[in-house]
């Protein structure tokens, strides 16, 4: 907010490691600190051009690892970077807590510290160095703690299938049948994990399995030449977080991958005849826009003829990989759609669209009739 002069944030790295790799590259604890410093400087530079007061960030970092030696090394690696940033960025105020324990045990104390500090903006990084160290109930508890919570969570797809086998055997068998497999064929996964269609099957498994955790979650896989084995899932309670996450993926194209549709209903396709690999590149964005030009007016038509833009975002963002620019372009450029301001004016450019605007089908349209005939049986 323009009037805001202080922002409070808690960042929890549940499997922090030592802060540096053997090659000297920074690990996630140092990356979080460096990027927070960079972001705050960029925000304040922009505020200065608008004659606004600088904003200050108060951040609690909590670093946990089950390896005691890793935590001791992290303290050594982190201290000089922290000292340098403290000296150069007086608007960034940091406190650091180091913990040594299994995450599921440490989480109880972490939850208490966040509550005691009254932090509402929370990021959890759960790169679990394995595949079963964070319970589904813990993920859900984190997301219930505050509307502004977000999680970055890694998962090995083999472990998900092993987990689902005794729970949802019928559904899992149906999903794997496309590959001539059943839930007992875990060892046979290796040959198919490099196939694009396998990515589509795995995405549906990930999406369905974690929909109880948060309203918005991305079932996208890490792009890996050895196959679709490793997922980085983003959980959020608000559409805006998913909107930004999609945009970041496009800015770092080929880091993650999606198989399916590029429009609003990304998993609504027949895997035997449809579906396409989507790597968040420029060519993929063109495909997304083409589908959005059909999907968006169709959705508005199904709702009647009008929807608030904020409500539109809420309804679509969990089921699209598209960049916000393509969504806005489709809203502006489609001949049957118009975006109206709260004052009754018409938006002409996509980057001006506001959540308070109204998305509406025009009275004179080319594709979607106002009343669809109902046929009697």
Order of alpha helices (4+ residues) and beta strands (2+ residues): beta-alpha-beta-alpha-beta-alpha-beta-alpha-beta-alpha-alpha-alpha-beta-beta-beta-alpha-beta-beta-alpha-beta-alpha-alpha-beta-beta
